[in-house]
Amino acid sequence: MRASYLPSTLSGFNDFCRDFSTEINKAPTDYGLTQTDAEDYAVLQTAFETAYDASISPMTRTPYIVTTVRQLRGELTKLTRRLVDLCQASADMTDAKRRALGITIRKNPTPHPVPQTYPLIEIRSQRQNTIKFNLRDVDLRSGRVRKPAGVTGAMVYTHIGNHPPTSLSDWTLQGTESKTSCEISMPEDTEFGATLWIAAAWLNTRLESGPLGDPASTRLGGGVPQAVEAKLEVAEAV
């Protein structure tokens, strides 16, 4: 876990470790620790504090003391993190106990269930085989286009044919979109005037898909017209 609860300055680190030691030695088992854990921590914390006090006094500060402080700080940091991890993993740990220890209070992640609504397709423009469209939630028909709460994106599907498929397996997945403003391009060899169907389904933050929305259709204006294709075939045959 992150060690952001540990102060970066020596004086702050010293104060934190002293307070932490005092708190866990009151009742180690309340924090998921053993009496030995608390006693061992107190010994190392006291050694560090003694060396630290000597290092800040002009009368006792020496290169040896400074080196000792650096070494003990590394050892105490490692032990502090280990004990804090044990505390955080304790079934009896509460936010009140975390505040008493001065350690990180974990935020509970906001649950994002599987989307229950679906996006509607609003076609904005079409240029030959390129279509631009918006995804608008079925329950947010008015106002600006935006995703519902808990939705991170959408899966976009297409189908070329006279009617939209009734089975999801018959649709072609074009990919995922993180924005509500989308653009797709169909292959250049797509039949001229073919009917393109577009549908989408919302995705939550865990990439779980909601229901497929009502499809929208448009006729493609790119590709090669069938009459032209026939002439080409005749020319090739000759």
Salt bridges, closest charged atoms under 4 A:
ASP15 OD1 - ARG18 NH2 3.00
GLU23 OE1 - LYS26 NZ 3.31
ASP37 OD1 - ARG82 NH2 3.96
GLU49 OE2 - ARG18 NE 2.93
ASP95 OD1 - ARG98 NH1 2.89
GLU122 OE2 - ARG136 NE 2.60
GLU183 OE1 - LYS132 NZ 3.94
